[in-house]
């Protein structure tokens, strides 16, 4: 019987590893989370894992299985930051990886995410006592066919005098995520961030999207639309602002349970393109 073999990832084979993972990501049957839109984004994830010796490579029956991870020892949390990239033998690779995780991260929470189109990944997690944490839906809007919609509320772009208020509001409503308010402010040239205030000049809602270029076209991914007031106005204002900046396509990953937001998105012409299922369990 063929045994699974671990292969060291080195500077010499790193490009081939990334190329293989990028091919797997572009195939709906072997796709994984997180959402990336360019090979460069995936390369950054893999190189970071490589620097910390957290990029694992296995071979079975001539097939590669690639697994990058990130770890948080303080929170006792480890995540597949790129999923398991494999054209076949998902269960064989993942069983070996789980054994290694148990040896190194006993009693940690392990998390991973895949679209439902990756049937092998979904079947494996459903059969191995994983908890389905959430289901996210990926919506897209082609701004070339979107007509600007007028709103009746006063919306402002994020300015330096509102930085501290924005940080506090973002922490309360969005929480501790990769793009913290401080990081957004540090890279504000890449972002469109809008604020809605009440008559007392207090923040009531915020919305933000990061912009990027891909294959000669400009995209934006909405990261947050949060607040106390109805969010339709600030969402529409954000779309208008992105169109004004010649953005051509908008992406938005929203939780399946957010029915009101989904109704708004579909009413504005967003189309459902993909889904992502997040799994976790204690190792």
C-alpha positions in Angstrom: 0.0 0.0 0.0 1.3 3.4 -0.9 2.3 5.6 2.0 1.7 9.3 2.2 5.0 11.2 2.1 5.9 14.6 3.6 7.9 16.8 1.3 9.9 19.8 2.7 8.9 23.1 1.2 12.0 25.0 0.2 12.8 28.2 -1.7 13.5 26.0 -4.7 10.0 24.4 -4.9 7.9 27.2 -3.3 6.8 28.6 -6.7 5.6 25.2 -7.8 3.7 24.8 -4.6 2.0 28.1 -5.0 1.2 27.5 -8.7 -0.4 24.1 -7.8 -2.5 25.7 -5.1 -3.6 28.5 -7.4 -4.7 25.9 -10.0 -6.7 24.2 -7.3 -8.3 27.4 -6.1 -9.5 28.3 -9.6 -11.2 24.9 -10.0 -14.6 25.0 -8.2 -14.2 21.3 -7.3 -11.0 21.9 -5.3 -11.6 25.5 -4.2 -11.0 26.7 -0.7 -11.3 29.7 1.7 -10.2 32.5 2.0 -11.5 34.4 -1.0 -8.7 35.7 -3.2 -8.9 37.3 -6.6 -5.3 37.3 -7.7 -2.5 34.8 -7.6 -0.4 37.5 -5.8 -2.9 37.4 -2.9 -2.5 33.6 -2.6 1.2 33.9 -2.9 1.3 36.3 0.1 -0.6 33.9 2.2 1.7 31.0 1.3 4.9 32.9 1.7 3.8 34.0 5.2 3.1 30.4 6.1 6.4 29.4 4.6 8.3 32.0 6.7 6.9 30.5 9.9 7.4 26.9 8.8 3.6 26.5 8.6 3.3 25.4 5.0 2.9 21.7 4.8 3.3 19.6 1.6 2.4 15.9 1.2 2.4 13.5 -1.7 0.2 10.4 -2.2 0.0 8.3 -5.4 1.8 11.1 -7.2 -0.7 13.8 -6.1 0.2 16.8 -3.9 -1.7 18.0 -0.9 -0.7 21.5 0.2 -1.8 23.0 3.6 -0.9 26.4 4.9 -2.0 27.4 8.5 -1.9 30.3 10.9 -1.8 29.9 14.7 -2.7 31.9 17.7 -1.2 30.3 20.8 -2.8 32.8 23.2 -6.3 32.0 21.9 -5.4 28.3 21.3 -6.7 28.7 17.7 -5.3 27.3 14.5 -6.7 27.9 11.0 -6.2 26.5 7.5 -5.4 29.8 5.9 -5.9 28.6 2.4 -7.5 25.2 3.0 -6.2 21.9 1.9 -5.3 22.2 -1.8 -5.5 18.8 -3.4 -6.7 17.5 -6.8 -7.6 14.1 -5.2 -7.3 12.1 -2.0 -8.7 14.9 0.2 -9.5 12.4 3.0 -6.1 10.8 2.9 -4.3 14.1 3.2 -6.6 15.5 5.8 -6.4 12.5 8.1 -2.6 12.8 8.1 -2.9 16.5 8.7 -5.3 16.0 11.6 -2.8 13.6 13.3 -0.1 16.2 13.0 -2.4 18.9 14.3 -3.3 16.8 17.3 0.4 16.3 18.1 1.2 20.0 17.9 -2.0 21.7 18.9 -3.8 19.5 21.3 -7.0 21.2 22.7 -6.8 24.0 20.2 -9.7 25.0 18.1 -9.1 24.2 14.4 -11.0 26.1 11.7 -11.3 25.8 7.9 -13.6 26.9 5.1 -14.6 25.6 1.7 -17.4 26.3 -0.9 -20.1 23.7 -1.3 -18.7 22.9 -4.8 -15.7 21.2 -3.1 -17.7 18.1 -2.4 -14.7 16.1 -1.1 -13.9 18.8 1.5 -17.6 19.2 2.7 -18.1 15.4 2.9 -14.9 15.0 5.0 -15.8 17.7 7.5 -19.4 16.4 7.9 -18.1 12.9 8.5 -15.4 13.8 11.0 -17.4 15.6 13.8 -16.8 19.2 12.6 -19.2 21.9 13.6 -20.6 24.0 10.8 -19.8 27.5 12.1 -21.4 29.6 9.4 -22.4 29.7 5.7 -21.3 32.8 3.8 -22.6 33.8 0.4 -20.5 35.7 -2.2 -22.4 38.3 -4.1 -21.1 40.4 -7.0 -22.4 43.6 -8.8 -21.4 44.7 -12.2 -21.2 48.5 -11.9 -21.2 48.9 -15.7 -24.9 48.2 -15.6 -25.7 50.0 -12.3 -27.5 53.4 -12.3 -26.7 55.7 -9.4 -29.4 55.8 -6.8 -30.2 58.9 -4.8 -30.4 58.8 -1.0 -31.9 61.3 1.4 -29.4 61.0 4.3 -26.2 62.8 4.8 -23.1 60.6 4.2 -19.5 61.6 4.7 -16.2 60.1 3.7 -13.9 59.2 6.5 -11.6 62.1 7.4 -8.8 62.5 9.9 -11.0 64.3 12.4 -13.2 61.2 12.6 -10.5 58.6 13.0 -11.0 58.0 16.7 -14.7 57.8 16.5 -14.4 55.5 13.6 -12.0 53.2 15.5 -14.4 53.0 18.4 -17.5 52.3 16.3 -15.7 49.8 14.1 -14.4 47.9 17.1 -18.0 47.8 18.6 -19.8 46.6 15.4 -17.1 44.8 13.4 -14.8 43.5 16.1 -11.3 42.1 16.0 -10.8 41.1 12.3 -7.8 41.1 10.0 -8.6 44.6 8.7 -8.8 46.5 12.0 -9.8 50.2 11.9 -6.1 51.1 12.6 -5.0 49.1 9.6 -7.7 50.6 7.4 -6.6 54.1 8.3 -3.0 53.2 7.6 -3.9 52.1 4.1 -6.8 54.5 3.5 -5.6 55.1 -0.1 -6.9 51.6 -0.9 -10.2 52.1 0.9 -13.6 53.9 0.4 -15.0 54.4 3.9 -18.3 56.2 4.5 -19.9 57.5 7.7 -23.5 58.3 8.5 -24.2 60.7 11.5 -27.3 61.8 13.3 -28.4 65.4 14.1 -26.0 65.4 17.1 -23.1 64.6 14.8 -22.9 61.1 16.4 -22.0 58.0 14.2 -25.0 55.8 13.4 -23.6 53.6 10.6 -20.4 52.9 8.7 -19.5 51.2 5.4 -16.2 50.3 3.8 -14.7 48.6 0.8 -11.2 47.9 -0.3 -10.3 48.5 -3.9 -7.9 46.5 -6.1 -6.9 46.0 -9.8 -7.2 42.6 -11.5 -6.6 41.9 -15.2 -6.9 45.6 -16.1 -10.2 46.1 -14.3 -10.9 47.8 -10.9 -12.7 45.9 -8.2 -13.9 46.6 -4.7 -14.7 44.2 -1.9 -17.2 45.4 0.7 -15.9 44.5 4.2 -18.5 46.0 6.4 -21.9 47.7 6.4 -22.8 48.2 10.1 -24.8 50.4 12.4 -28.0 51.1 14.3 -30.0 52.8 11.6 -31.5 51.1 8.5 -28.4 50.3 6.4 -29.9 50.6 2.9 -28.9 54.3 2.6 -25.2 53.9 3.5 -25.0 50.7 1.4 -26.4 52.6 -1.7 -24.1 55.5 -0.9 -21.1 53.2 -0.8 -22.0 51.7 -4.2 -22.5 55.2 -5.6 -19.1 56.3 -4.3 -17.3 53.2 -5.8 -19.0 53.9 -9.1 -17.8 57.5 -9.0 -14.2 56.1 -8.6 -14.6 54.0 -11.8 -14.8 50.7 -9.9 -16.3 48.2 -12.3 -17.2 45.2 -10.1 -18.1 44.9 -6.4 -17.8 41.7 -4.3 -19.5 41.2 -1.0 -19.3 38.1 1.3 -22.4 38.1 3.6 -23.6 35.5 6.1 -26.5 33.4 4.9 -28.5 34.3 8.0 -28.4 38.0 7.2 -31.7 37.8 5.2 -32.3 41.6 5.3 -28.9 42.4 3.8 -29.3 39.7 1.2 -32.7 41.1 0.2 -31.2 44.6 -0.2 -28.3 43.2 -2.3 -30.5 41.3 -4.6 -32.8 44.3 -4.9 -29.8 46.4 -6.0 -28.8 43.9 -8.7 -26.2 41.8 -6.9 -25.9 38.3 -8.1 -25.0 35.2 -6.1 -21.7 33.7 -7.3 -20.5 31.3 -4.7 -20.8 30.2 -1.1 -18.4 29.3 1.7 -18.9 26.9 4.6 -16.8 27.4 7.8 -16.0 24.4 9.9 -14.4 24.1 13.3 -13.6 21.5 16.0 -11.4 21.0 19.0 -8.3 19.0 18.0 
